[in-house]
Amino acid sequence: MMSKRQTGRLTDQHVTSGGAVGIFGEDAQEHEKVVGQASKNVHKMLGDAYPRYKFRLRQAIKKQEINEKLNSIDPRLGETLVVKDSKIRPDGGVIEVLDRDGKWRVILVTEAKFQGKDIENIRAGVLVGKNKNQVLMVAGNAIERVYKNINEVRNFMLDEYHFPYVVFLQGSNFATETIQVYKPDGTLLEIRHDVGSLNRIDRVSAANFCMKINRNYCRNIFIAHKNASIMLQAASIYARCDPWSMEEMEAVMLEIANTSLGTLNQLG
Protein backbone atom coordinates (compact mmCIF):
# COMPACT_ATOMS: atom_id res chain seq x y z
CA MET A 1 0.00 0.00 0.00
CA MET A 2 1.07 3.61 -0.54
CA SER A 3 2.57 5.50 2.33
CA LYS A 4 0.92 8.75 3.49
CA ARG A 5 3.90 10.62 2.04
CA GLN A 6 3.41 9.03 -1.39
CA THR A 7 -0.33 9.63 -1.30
CA GLY A 8 0.21 13.27 -0.35
CA ARG A 9 2.76 13.78 -3.10
CA LEU A 10 0.42 12.37 -5.73
CA THR A 11 -2.47 14.41 -4.39
CA ASP A 12 -0.37 17.60 -4.49
CA GLN A 13 0.70 16.81 -8.03
CA HIS A 14 -2.88 16.12 -9.02
CA VAL A 15 -4.12 19.41 -7.60
CA THR A 16 -1.23 21.53 -8.84
CA SER A 17 -1.41 20.20 -12.38
CA GLY A 18 -5.17 20.50 -12.63
CA GLY A 19 -6.17 16.88 -12.28
CA ALA A 20 -5.71 13.94 -14.66
CA VAL A 21 -5.22 16.16 -17.69
CA GLY A 22 -2.21 17.75 -16.01
CA ILE A 23 -0.67 14.48 -14.91
CA PHE A 24 -1.00 12.70 -18.24
CA GLY A 25 -0.69 15.85 -20.36
CA GLU A 26 -2.81 17.28 -23.13
CA ASP A 27 -0.10 16.37 -25.65
CA ALA A 28 -0.16 12.73 -24.55
CA GLN A 29 -3.95 12.66 -24.83
CA GLU A 30 -3.80 14.23 -28.29
CA HIS A 31 -1.18 11.67 -29.39
CA GLU A 32 -3.43 8.84 -28.20
CA LYS A 33 -6.42 10.42 -29.93
CA VAL A 34 -4.56 10.63 -33.25
CA VAL A 35 -3.50 6.98 -32.97
CA GLY A 36 -7.08 5.98 -32.19
CA GLN A 37 -8.42 7.80 -35.25
CA ALA A 38 -5.65 6.40 -37.44
CA SER A 39 -6.62 2.90 -36.34
CA LYS A 40 -10.25 3.55 -37.31
CA ASN A 41 -9.11 4.84 -40.69
CA VAL A 42 -6.90 1.79 -41.27
CA HIS A 43 -9.79 -0.50 -40.35
CA LYS A 44 -11.85 1.12 -43.12
CA MET A 45 -8.94 1.06 -45.58
CA LEU A 46 -8.51 -2.67 -45.05
CA GLY A 47 -12.20 -3.26 -45.67
CA ASP A 48 -11.98 -1.30 -48.92
CA ALA A 49 -8.77 -3.05 -50.03
CA TYR A 50 -9.98 -6.56 -49.18
CA PRO A 51 -13.75 -6.66 -49.76
CA ARG A 52 -13.82 -10.45 -49.47
CA TYR A 53 -12.44 -10.34 -45.94
CA LYS A 54 -14.32 -9.43 -42.80
CA PHE A 55 -12.54 -7.17 -40.33
CA ARG A 56 -13.43 -5.87 -36.91
CA LEU A 57 -11.97 -3.24 -34.60
CA ARG A 58 -12.42 -3.61 -30.87
CA GLN A 59 -11.08 -1.45 -28.08
CA ALA A 60 -10.25 -4.12 -25.51
CA ILE A 61 -9.42 -7.78 -24.95
CA LYS A 62 -10.67 -9.41 -21.77
CA LYS A 63 -8.11 -11.08 -19.55
CA GLN A 64 -10.42 -14.08 -19.32
CA GLU A 65 -10.30 -14.44 -23.11
CA ILE A 66 -6.50 -14.32 -23.02
CA ASN A 67 -6.42 -16.99 -20.33
CA GLU A 68 -8.80 -19.21 -22.28
CA LYS A 69 -6.54 -18.93 -25.33
CA LEU A 70 -3.48 -19.83 -23.25
CA ASN A 71 -5.27 -22.78 -21.69
CA SER A 72 -6.32 -24.08 -25.11
CA ILE A 73 -2.63 -24.22 -26.06
CA ASP A 74 -1.48 -25.96 -22.88
CA PRO A 75 -3.60 -26.85 -19.80
CA ARG A 76 -0.89 -25.53 -17.48
CA LEU A 77 -1.37 -22.01 -18.85
CA GLY A 78 -4.07 -19.45 -18.21
CA GLU A 79 -5.03 -20.72 -14.77
CA THR A 80 -4.81 -17.53 -12.70
CA LEU A 81 -7.43 -14.79 -12.90
CA VAL A 82 -8.23 -12.72 -9.82
CA VAL A 83 -10.31 -9.87 -11.25
CA LYS A 84 -12.93 -11.46 -13.51
CA ASP A 85 -13.67 -8.35 -15.58
CA SER A 86 -10.06 -7.17 -16.10
CA LYS A 87 -9.02 -6.33 -19.65
CA ILE A 88 -6.35 -4.57 -21.69
CA ARG A 89 -7.09 -1.45 -23.74
CA PRO A 90 -4.39 -0.62 -26.32
CA ASP A 91 -4.64 3.04 -27.35
CA GLY A 92 -5.44 2.22 -30.97
CA GLY A 93 -7.48 -0.87 -30.25
CA VAL A 94 -7.20 -4.28 -31.89
CA ILE A 95 -7.97 -5.02 -35.54
CA GLU A 96 -8.82 -8.63 -36.43
CA VAL A 97 -9.72 -10.59 -39.54
CA LEU A 98 -12.11 -13.56 -39.74
CA ASP A 99 -10.32 -16.65 -41.09
CA ARG A 100 -11.76 -19.49 -43.14
CA ASP A 101 -12.52 -21.46 -39.98
CA GLY A 102 -14.60 -18.68 -38.50
CA LYS A 103 -11.97 -17.56 -35.99
CA TRP A 104 -10.93 -13.96 -35.42
CA ARG A 105 -7.17 -13.46 -35.87
CA VAL A 106 -5.32 -10.37 -34.67
CA ILE A 107 -3.61 -8.41 -37.46
CA LEU A 108 -2.87 -5.07 -35.78
CA VAL A 109 -2.51 -3.71 -32.24
CA THR A 110 -1.47 -0.09 -31.77
CA GLU A 111 -0.12 1.80 -28.77
CA ALA A 112 0.82 5.47 -28.37
CA LYS A 113 3.13 7.00 -25.80
CA PHE A 114 4.15 10.67 -25.49
CA GLN A 115 6.85 11.74 -23.06
CA GLY A 116 9.09 14.79 -22.96
CA LYS A 117 8.31 18.44 -23.83
CA ASP A 118 11.85 19.78 -23.45
CA ILE A 119 11.99 21.30 -26.93
CA GLU A 120 8.70 23.17 -26.55
CA ASN A 121 9.62 24.35 -23.05
CA ILE A 122 13.06 25.63 -24.09
CA ARG A 123 11.69 27.50 -27.09
CA ALA A 124 9.02 29.08 -24.91
CA GLY A 125 11.49 29.92 -22.14
CA VAL A 126 9.58 27.79 -19.63
CA LEU A 127 11.56 26.50 -16.65
CA VAL A 128 10.54 23.17 -15.15
CA GLY A 129 11.08 21.07 -12.06
CA LYS A 130 9.73 21.35 -8.54
CA ASN A 131 11.19 24.81 -8.05
CA LYS A 132 10.75 25.91 -11.66
CA ASN A 133 14.50 26.46 -12.03
CA GLN A 134 15.49 23.67 -14.45
CA VAL A 135 15.86 23.90 -18.21
CA LEU A 136 15.42 20.14 -18.72
CA MET A 137 12.96 17.84 -16.97
CA VAL A 138 14.27 14.50 -15.76
CA ALA A 139 12.33 11.84 -17.65
CA GLY A 140 9.70 9.77 -15.89
CA ASN A 141 9.06 6.04 -16.13
CA ALA A 142 5.52 6.01 -17.55
CA ILE A 143 6.80 4.28 -20.70
CA GLU A 144 7.39 1.08 -18.76
CA ARG A 145 3.64 0.59 -18.46
CA VAL A 146 3.52 -0.39 -22.13
CA TYR A 147 5.01 -3.79 -21.26
CA LYS A 148 1.82 -5.08 -19.66
CA ASN A 149 -0.20 -4.79 -22.86
CA ILE A 150 2.62 -6.15 -25.00
CA ASN A 151 2.99 -9.22 -22.78
CA GLU A 152 -0.76 -9.79 -22.65
CA VAL A 153 -1.03 -9.70 -26.45
CA ARG A 154 1.96 -12.04 -26.68
CA ASN A 155 0.05 -14.45 -24.47
CA PHE A 156 -3.02 -14.07 -26.67
CA MET A 157 -0.94 -14.74 -29.82
CA LEU A 158 1.36 -17.43 -28.43
CA ASP A 159 0.40 -19.86 -31.21
CA GLU A 160 0.70 -17.34 -34.07
CA TYR A 161 3.62 -16.79 -36.43
CA HIS A 162 3.19 -13.03 -36.43
CA PHE A 163 3.07 -10.32 -33.77
CA PRO A 164 1.52 -7.10 -35.12
CA TYR A 165 2.08 -4.88 -32.10
CA VAL A 166 3.25 -1.38 -33.03
CA VAL A 167 4.17 1.35 -30.53
CA PHE A 168 4.46 4.98 -31.59
CA LEU A 169 6.75 6.87 -29.20
CA GLN A 170 6.82 10.65 -29.43
CA GLY A 171 8.58 13.39 -27.47
CA SER A 172 12.05 14.54 -26.43
CA ASN A 173 12.45 11.48 -24.18
CA PHE A 174 12.44 9.34 -27.33
CA ALA A 175 14.90 11.34 -29.45
CA THR A 176 17.22 9.19 -31.59
CA GLU A 177 19.81 11.92 -32.11
CA THR A 178 21.10 14.98 -30.26
CA ILE A 179 18.90 18.03 -30.83
CA GLN A 180 19.89 21.70 -30.79
CA VAL A 181 17.28 24.17 -29.55
CA TYR A 182 17.35 27.95 -29.21
CA LYS A 183 16.05 29.74 -26.11
CA PRO A 184 14.04 32.96 -26.59
CA ASP A 185 17.21 35.00 -25.84
CA GLY A 186 19.09 33.27 -28.67
CA THR A 187 21.12 30.91 -26.47
CA LEU A 188 21.69 27.53 -28.13
CA LEU A 189 21.13 24.43 -26.00
CA GLU A 190 21.66 20.76 -26.75
CA ILE A 191 19.33 17.96 -25.76
CA ARG A 192 21.51 14.88 -25.84
CA HIS A 193 19.79 11.66 -26.81
CA ASP A 194 22.39 9.50 -25.04
CA VAL A 195 21.83 10.84 -21.52
CA GLY A 196 20.08 8.38 -19.22
CA SER A 197 18.18 11.03 -17.28
CA LEU A 198 16.48 12.25 -20.47
CA ASN A 199 16.11 9.36 -22.89
CA ARG A 200 13.71 6.48 -22.28
CA ILE A 201 14.06 4.34 -25.40
CA ASP A 202 16.22 1.87 -23.48
CA ARG A 203 13.30 1.39 -21.09
CA VAL A 204 11.19 -0.16 -23.83
CA SER A 205 13.71 -1.70 -26.25
CA ALA A 206 13.49 -5.07 -24.47
CA ALA A 207 10.07 -5.38 -26.15
CA ASN A 208 11.82 -5.87 -29.50
CA PHE A 209 14.86 -7.70 -28.09
CA CYS A 210 16.97 -4.56 -28.53
CA MET A 211 16.86 -4.73 -32.31
CA LYS A 212 16.86 -1.57 -34.41
CA ILE A 213 13.86 0.69 -33.96
CA ASN A 214 11.57 2.12 -36.65
CA ARG A 215 11.37 -1.31 -38.30
CA ASN A 216 8.53 -3.72 -39.03
CA TYR A 217 8.98 -6.86 -36.92
CA CYS A 218 5.51 -8.30 -37.47
CA ARG A 219 6.82 -11.66 -38.68
CA ASN A 220 8.11 -13.78 -35.82
CA ILE A 221 11.83 -14.44 -35.64
CA PHE A 222 13.22 -17.96 -35.18
CA ILE A 223 16.59 -18.52 -33.52
CA ALA A 224 18.43 -21.84 -33.55
CA HIS A 225 19.69 -22.87 -30.13
CA LYS A 226 21.43 -26.23 -29.73
CA ASN A 227 18.83 -28.77 -30.90
CA ALA A 228 15.86 -26.45 -30.56
CA SER A 229 14.35 -23.43 -32.25
CA ILE A 230 13.20 -20.41 -30.23
CA MET A 231 10.39 -18.23 -31.56
CA LEU A 232 10.56 -14.53 -30.73
CA GLN A 233 7.61 -12.14 -30.96
CA ALA A 234 8.99 -8.61 -31.18
CA ALA A 235 7.02 -5.39 -30.92
CA SER A 236 7.59 -2.88 -33.72
CA ILE A 237 8.82 0.26 -31.96
CA TYR A 238 8.65 3.55 -33.85
CA ALA A 239 10.22 6.45 -31.97
CA ARG A 240 11.10 10.06 -32.63
CA CYS A 241 11.02 13.48 -31.04
CA ASP A 242 8.83 15.24 -33.61
CA PRO A 243 5.07 14.60 -33.76
CA TRP A 244 3.81 11.73 -35.88
CA SER A 245 1.25 12.77 -38.46
CA MET A 246 -1.86 10.64 -38.85
CA GLU A 247 -0.82 9.78 -42.41
CA GLU A 248 2.59 8.53 -41.26
CA MET A 249 0.99 6.36 -38.60
CA GLU A 250 -1.53 4.97 -41.06
CA ALA A 251 1.26 4.00 -43.49
CA VAL A 252 3.10 2.05 -40.77
CA MET A 253 -0.10 0.46 -39.50
CA LEU A 254 -1.14 -0.63 -42.99
CA GLU A 255 2.30 -2.18 -43.54
CA ILE A 256 2.00 -4.14 -40.30
CA ALA A 257 -1.57 -5.26 -41.08
CA ASN A 258 -0.61 -6.35 -44.60
CA THR A 259 2.36 -8.30 -43.20
CA SER A 260 -0.06 -10.04 -40.84
CA LEU A 261 -2.41 -10.94 -43.68
CA GLY A 262 0.47 -12.21 -45.80
CA THR A 263 1.74 -14.37 -42.94
CA LEU A 264 -1.72 -15.78 -42.24
CA ASN A 265 -2.26 -16.59 -45.92
CA GLN A 266 1.14 -18.26 -46.15
CA LEU A 267 1.26 -20.15 -42.86
CA GLY A 268 -2.37 -20.32 -41.77
C-alpha positions as CSV (number, residue, x, y, z in Angstrom):
1,M,0.0,0.0,0.0
2,M,1.1,3.6,-0.5
3,S,2.6,5.5,2.3
4,K,0.9,8.7,3.5
5,R,3.9,10.6,2.0
6,Q,3.4,9.0,-1.4
7,T,-0.3,9.6,-1.3
8,G,0.2,13.3,-0.3
9,R,2.8,13.8,-3.1
10,L,0.4,12.4,-5.7
11,T,-2.5,14.4,-4.4
12,D,-0.4,17.6,-4.5
13,Q,0.7,16.8,-8.0
14,H,-2.9,16.1,-9.0
15,V,-4.1,19.4,-7.6
16,T,-1.2,21.5,-8.8
17,S,-1.4,20.2,-12.4
18,G,-5.2,20.5,-12.6
19,G,-6.2,16.9,-12.3
20,A,-5.7,13.9,-14.7
21,V,-5.2,16.2,-17.7
22,G,-2.2,17.8,-16.0
23,I,-0.7,14.5,-14.9
24,F,-1.0,12.7,-18.2
25,G,-0.7,15.9,-20.4
26,E,-2.8,17.3,-23.1
27,D,-0.1,16.4,-25.7
28,A,-0.2,12.7,-24.5
29,Q,-3.9,12.7,-24.8
30,E,-3.8,14.2,-28.3
31,H,-1.2,11.7,-29.4
32,E,-3.4,8.8,-28.2
33,K,-6.4,10.4,-29.9
34,V,-4.6,10.6,-33.2
35,V,-3.5,7.0,-33.0
36,G,-7.1,6.0,-32.2
37,Q,-8.4,7.8,-35.2
38,A,-5.6,6.4,-37.4
39,S,-6.6,2.9,-36.3
40,K,-10.2,3.5,-37.3
41,N,-9.1,4.8,-40.7
42,V,-6.9,1.8,-41.3
43,H,-9.8,-0.5,-40.4
44,K,-11.9,1.1,-43.1
45,M,-8.9,1.1,-45.6
46,L,-8.5,-2.7,-45.0
47,G,-12.2,-3.3,-45.7
48,D,-12.0,-1.3,-48.9
49,A,-8.8,-3.0,-50.0
50,Y,-10.0,-6.6,-49.2
51,P,-13.8,-6.7,-49.8
52,R,-13.8,-10.4,-49.5
53,Y,-12.4,-10.3,-45.9
54,K,-14.3,-9.4,-42.8
55,F,-12.5,-7.2,-40.3
56,R,-13.4,-5.9,-36.9
57,L,-12.0,-3.2,-34.6
58,R,-12.4,-3.6,-30.9
59,Q,-11.1,-1.5,-28.1
60,A,-10.2,-4.1,-25.5
61,I,-9.4,-7.8,-24.9
62,K,-10.7,-9.4,-21.8
63,K,-8.1,-11.1,-19.5
64,Q,-10.4,-14.1,-19.3
65,E,-10.3,-14.4,-23.1
66,I,-6.5,-14.3,-23.0
67,N,-6.4,-17.0,-20.3
68,E,-8.8,-19.2,-22.3
69,K,-6.5,-18.9,-25.3
70,L,-3.5,-19.8,-23.2
71,N,-5.3,-22.8,-21.7
72,S,-6.3,-24.1,-25.1
73,I,-2.6,-24.2,-26.1
74,D,-1.5,-26.0,-22.9
75,P,-3.6,-26.8,-19.8
76,R,-0.9,-25.5,-17.5
77,L,-1.4,-22.0,-18.8
78,G,-4.1,-19.4,-18.2
79,E,-5.0,-20.7,-14.8
80,T,-4.8,-17.5,-12.7
81,L,-7.4,-14.8,-12.9
82,V,-8.2,-12.7,-9.8
83,V,-10.3,-9.9,-11.3
84,K,-12.9,-11.5,-13.5
85,D,-13.7,-8.4,-15.6
86,S,-10.1,-7.2,-16.1
87,K,-9.0,-6.3,-19.7
88,I,-6.4,-4.6,-21.7
89,R,-7.1,-1.4,-23.7
90,P,-4.4,-0.6,-26.3
91,D,-4.6,3.0,-27.3
92,G,-5.4,2.2,-31.0
93,G,-7.5,-0.9,-30.2
94,V,-7.2,-4.3,-31.9
95,I,-8.0,-5.0,-35.5
96,E,-8.8,-8.6,-36.4
97,V,-9.7,-10.6,-39.5
98,L,-12.1,-13.6,-39.7
99,D,-10.3,-16.6,-41.1
100,R,-11.8,-19.5,-43.1
101,D,-12.5,-21.5,-40.0
102,G,-14.6,-18.7,-38.5
103,K,-12.0,-17.6,-36.0
104,W,-10.9,-14.0,-35.4
105,R,-7.2,-13.5,-35.9
106,V,-5.3,-10.4,-34.7
107,I,-3.6,-8.4,-37.5
108,L,-2.9,-5.1,-35.8
109,V,-2.5,-3.7,-32.2
110,T,-1.5,-0.1,-31.8
111,E,-0.1,1.8,-28.8
112,A,0.8,5.5,-28.4
113,K,3.1,7.0,-25.8
114,F,4.2,10.7,-25.5
115,Q,6.8,11.7,-23.1
116,G,9.1,14.8,-23.0
117,K,8.3,18.4,-23.8
118,D,11.8,19.8,-23.4
119,I,12.0,21.3,-26.9
120,E,8.7,23.2,-26.6
121,N,9.6,24.3,-23.1
122,I,13.1,25.6,-24.1
123,R,11.7,27.5,-27.1
124,A,9.0,29.1,-24.9
125,G,11.5,29.9,-22.1
126,V,9.6,27.8,-19.6
127,L,11.6,26.5,-16.7
128,V,10.5,23.2,-15.2
129,G,11.1,21.1,-12.1
130,K,9.7,21.4,-8.5
131,N,11.2,24.8,-8.0
132,K,10.7,25.9,-11.7
133,N,14.5,26.5,-12.0
134,Q,15.5,23.7,-14.4
135,V,15.9,23.9,-18.2
136,L,15.4,20.1,-18.7
137,M,13.0,17.8,-17.0
138,V,14.3,14.5,-15.8
139,A,12.3,11.8,-17.7
140,G,9.7,9.8,-15.9
141,N,9.1,6.0,-16.1
142,A,5.5,6.0,-17.5
143,I,6.8,4.3,-20.7
144,E,7.4,1.1,-18.8
145,R,3.6,0.6,-18.5
146,V,3.5,-0.4,-22.1
147,Y,5.0,-3.8,-21.3
148,K,1.8,-5.1,-19.7
149,N,-0.2,-4.8,-22.9
150,I,2.6,-6.2,-25.0
151,N,3.0,-9.2,-22.8
152,E,-0.8,-9.8,-22.6
153,V,-1.0,-9.7,-26.5
154,R,2.0,-12.0,-26.7
155,N,0.1,-14.5,-24.5
156,F,-3.0,-14.1,-26.7
157,M,-0.9,-14.7,-29.8
158,L,1.4,-17.4,-28.4
159,D,0.4,-19.9,-31.2
160,E,0.7,-17.3,-34.1
161,Y,3.6,-16.8,-36.4
162,H,3.2,-13.0,-36.4
163,F,3.1,-10.3,-33.8
164,P,1.5,-7.1,-35.1
165,Y,2.1,-4.9,-32.1
166,V,3.2,-1.4,-33.0
167,V,4.2,1.3,-30.5
168,F,4.5,5.0,-31.6
169,L,6.8,6.9,-29.2
170,Q,6.8,10.7,-29.4
171,G,8.6,13.4,-27.5
172,S,12.0,14.5,-26.4
173,N,12.5,11.5,-24.2
174,F,12.4,9.3,-27.3
175,A,14.9,11.3,-29.4
176,T,17.2,9.2,-31.6
177,E,19.8,11.9,-32.1
178,T,21.1,15.0,-30.3
179,I,18.9,18.0,-30.8
180,Q,19.9,21.7,-30.8
181,V,17.3,24.2,-29.5
182,Y,17.4,28.0,-29.2
183,K,16.0,29.7,-26.1
184,P,14.0,33.0,-26.6
185,D,17.2,35.0,-25.8
186,G,19.1,33.3,-28.7
187,T,21.1,30.9,-26.5
188,L,21.7,27.5,-28.1
189,L,21.1,24.4,-26.0
190,E,21.7,20.8,-26.7
191,I,19.3,18.0,-25.8
192,R,21.5,14.9,-25.8
193,H,19.8,11.7,-26.8
194,D,22.4,9.5,-25.0
195,V,21.8,10.8,-21.5
196,G,20.1,8.4,-19.2
197,S,18.2,11.0,-17.3
198,L,16.5,12.2,-20.5
199,N,16.1,9.4,-22.9
200,R,13.7,6.5,-22.3
201,I,14.1,4.3,-25.4
202,D,16.2,1.9,-23.5
203,R,13.3,1.4,-21.1
204,V,11.2,-0.2,-23.8
205,S,13.7,-1.7,-26.2
206,A,13.5,-5.1,-24.5
207,A,10.1,-5.4,-26.1
208,N,11.8,-5.9,-29.5
209,F,14.9,-7.7,-28.1
210,C,17.0,-4.6,-28.5
211,M,16.9,-4.7,-32.3
212,K,16.9,-1.6,-34.4
213,I,13.9,0.7,-34.0
214,N,11.6,2.1,-36.6
215,R,11.4,-1.3,-38.3
216,N,8.5,-3.7,-39.0
217,Y,9.0,-6.9,-36.9
218,C,5.5,-8.3,-37.5
219,R,6.8,-11.7,-38.7
220,N,8.1,-13.8,-35.8
221,I,11.8,-14.4,-35.6
222,F,13.2,-18.0,-35.2
223,I,16.6,-18.5,-33.5
224,A,18.4,-21.8,-33.6
225,H,19.7,-22.9,-30.1
226,K,21.4,-26.2,-29.7
227,N,18.8,-28.8,-30.9
228,A,15.9,-26.5,-30.6
229,S,14.3,-23.4,-32.3
230,I,13.2,-20.4,-30.2
231,M,10.4,-18.2,-31.6
232,L,10.6,-14.5,-30.7
233,Q,7.6,-12.1,-31.0
234,A,9.0,-8.6,-31.2
235,A,7.0,-5.4,-30.9
236,S,7.6,-2.9,-33.7
237,I,8.8,0.3,-32.0
238,Y,8.7,3.5,-33.9
239,A,10.2,6.4,-32.0
240,R,11.1,10.1,-32.6
241,C,11.0,13.5,-31.0
242,D,8.8,15.2,-33.6
243,P,5.1,14.6,-33.8
244,W,3.8,11.7,-35.9
245,S,1.2,12.8,-38.5
246,M,-1.9,10.6,-38.9
247,E,-0.8,9.8,-42.4
248,E,2.6,8.5,-41.3
249,M,1.0,6.4,-38.6
250,E,-1.5,5.0,-41.1
251,A,1.3,4.0,-43.5
252,V,3.1,2.1,-40.8
253,M,-0.1,0.5,-39.5
254,L,-1.1,-0.6,-43.0
255,E,2.3,-2.2,-43.5
256,I,2.0,-4.1,-40.3
257,A,-1.6,-5.3,-41.1
258,N,-0.6,-6.3,-44.6
259,T,2.4,-8.3,-43.2
260,S,-0.1,-10.0,-40.8
261,L,-2.4,-10.9,-43.7
262,G,0.5,-12.2,-45.8
263,T,1.7,-14.4,-42.9
264,L,-1.7,-15.8,-42.2
265,N,-2.3,-16.6,-45.9
266,Q,1.1,-18.3,-46.2
267,L,1.3,-20.1,-42.9
268,G,-2.4,-20.3,-41.8
